[in-house]
Amino acid sequence: MSPAAAIPAKIHGCPLGRVEQLDQLLSARKSLNASLAAFALQARELQHATHTLAPVIAALQEQKAAVDKQIAQRTAQQEEFSITRELEKVPGIGPVTAATLASRSCWRRGRWSLQVWA
């Protein structure tokens, strides 16, 4: 059996490619957030460099907004992530947290059911 044949096309009913795409967007967003926090902290601490850091912060904020839009589009358009609409009704859970939980449920759905029956 070739290595490619050993990779499942779906993970517990979720197409692997779609889960991977969402996971990569969520990972990119996490990195953007970390960079934003670091540059914002530097801008506060380095008052003479604030004007230099401001365009970097603005560009990162724009990119984060673009990634947020992509995440929202993927979760809205793809049925396997339909749980996000229900999760967002819970106070304190926004679109990104809902998308993360939906993605994780695809990866772990089978494992949780095995743990319940064990």
N, C-alpha and C positions, 0 to 999 in steps of 0.2 A: 504494500500500500504506500503510495507516495505521501510526503508530508502534507501537501495541499489537500489530499483526500481526507486526511485525518482531522482537518479543521472543519468544525460544523458550520453550516450555512446559517443556522439559527441557534439562538441560545434560549431555551425554554419558551419558544414561540415568538421571540423577537429576532428580526433579521440582524445578523452579526454586524454587517456593514453600517447599518443605521445606528446601532448602539455605539460602535466605535467612533463614528462621526460625532455623535453627541458628546461622548466622553472627551474627545479631543477638543471640542469647543469649550467644554467646561474646564478642562485643564488650562487652555489658553487664557480663559477669563480669570482663573485663579492666579496665573502668572502676572497678568495685567494689573490685578488688584494689589499684588505684592509690590510691583514696581511703582504703582501710584502712591501707595503708602510710604515707600522709601523716599520718593522724590518730594512728597508733601512734607515729610519730616525734615528733609534737607532744606527745603524752602523756608521753613519756620526757623531753623537753626542758623542758616547762612543768609542773613538778611541782605547782604550785599550781592548775593547771587540769585535772589528771588526773581529778578527780571530775566535772568538766563534760564532758570528752571521752569518758568511759567509756560513757555511754548511746549516744552516736553510734557508737562502735566496735562496741558490741553489736548495734545495729540493722543496721549494715553487714554484720556477720558473719551475722546471720540472713538477710538478703537474699541474700548470696552462697550460703548453703546452699540457699535456695529455687531460685536459678538453677541451681546444680549438680544439684539434683533434676530440674529441667525438662530440662536437657541430657541427663542419664542416661535419662530417660523417652523422649525423642525418639530417641536413638541405639538404644535397646533395641527400640522399637516399629516403627521404619521400616527396611525391608529395605535400602535404599540405603546405610545407615550400618552394616550388619552387620559391616563390617571392624573396627569399634571393639572387638568382642569378641576378635578375634585380636590386635589391637595392644596391648590391655591385658595380654596374657600376656607381653609383652616387659618385662624389668626396667627400671624407671625411667619407663615410660609409663603414666600414669594415665588416668582417664576423660576429663578435659578435653583433654589432649594428644591422646588417641585421637580424640576428637570433632573436634578441629581438623584433624588429618590426614585424617580421613574426609571432612570438608567440602571441604578443599583438593583431595582426589583427584577429587571430583565436578567442580570447576571446571576442573581441569587435565588430566583424563584424556585428552581428545582431543589436547591440545597436546603432551603427553609422547609419545604414540604418533607424532605427526607428526615430532617431533624425532628419535625413534629411526630412522624411515625416511628422514630427510633426508640 
